[in-house]
Amino acid sequence: MLQVNNLTKIYDTKKVLKEVSFEVKCGEIVGLIGPNGAGKTTIIQSILGLIERDQGDIYYNGQILKKQQEIATHISYIPEQPVYYEDLTVEEHLQFIAMLFKIPQNEYQKRKEFIVDYLNLKEHLKKFPDQLSKGTKQKFMISCGFIREFDLMVADEPFSGLDPAALKNLKDLFREYKRRNKSIIVSTHLLDLAQTFCDRYIFLNKGEIIVVGSQKEISEKINFKNKNLSLEEIFLKLMNK
Ligand SMILES: Nc1ncnc2c1ncn2[C@@H]1O[C@H](COP(=O)(O)OP(=O)(O)OP(=O)(O)O)[C@@H](O)[C@H]1O
């Protein structure tokens, strides 16, 4: 469904992404894993057209994606840092997104009830984002990502600040969308959690992909004796820690 070819990004004179290529299939959850500064957010922002690429093409269902509007139509996004309008309430944001994506009113109500219930956001609907705690703000960002229809969601550290119940709910939500044949790219440092719901992983370091595959496949590639390494063990081995 998504094909990323030779993605390269240069800041000043530093290549922070070096010919990164990968694909994401329909109904697949792919974990983007790597140490701080590896390039996860840069990949996500390049796919979404939020920053300009120096090289590389993004294909969506075989069609090259160029215009911001085309990208936004197909791909939903949970940003790493909350982005919102200070003078709109949580509910008004959801309505605004519904309007942008032309979601019929009855469909919007159904989706809102589902997501607000899933994320325990009901008591916060009339609040302004600045009145929310960090974790609730994150749930609000997640609700904005899920209120609209999408085939691919890109989530940049979406678990940040969530309590254990909300972590579980978001994980379940990702699984539910996978059941609906939606694809998800998720960047996270929570490796124990990631290994409970991701199908495949892209391990990055210093702007380069070092290995791609399922936990089992990567385990086998990097360690012949013990084929069942945890994701944390894989990470530490790959980073030579
Ligand atoms: N606007 C910018 N100007 C210059 N360098 C940048 C800019 N944004 C990111 N970088 C650099 O690009 C590299 C990749 O950063 P990026 O934010 O993509 O990493 P990350 O893997 O998402 O890290 P983290 O896990 O800490 O969120 C880093 O070396 C970072 O310093």
The ligand as an ORCA input file, in Angstrom:
! r2SCAN-3c Opt
* xyz 0 1
  N      14.816     21.111     12.070
  C      15.978     20.466     12.193
  N      17.149     21.060     11.933
  C      18.331     20.404     12.024
  N      18.429     19.108     12.384
  C      17.286     18.460     12.676
  C      16.018     19.090     12.598
  N      15.054     18.180     12.945
  C      15.709     17.030     13.230
  N      17.037     17.194     13.067
  C      18.071     16.171     13.254
  O      17.699     15.043     12.499
  C      18.072     13.851     13.171
  C      16.856     12.935     13.297
  O      15.921     13.548     14.168
  P      14.499     12.884     14.454
  O      13.708     13.866     15.251
  O      13.920     12.410     13.177
  O      14.896     11.629     15.347
  P      13.960     10.598     16.133
  O      14.423      9.237     15.755
  O      12.528     10.919     15.902
  O      14.392     10.906     17.634
  P      13.597     10.787     19.045
  O      13.512      9.338     19.388
  O      14.498     11.533     19.972
  O      12.254     11.455     18.876
  C      18.675     14.283     14.506
  O      20.076     14.296     14.387
  C      18.142     15.687     14.695
  O      19.041     16.466     15.460
*
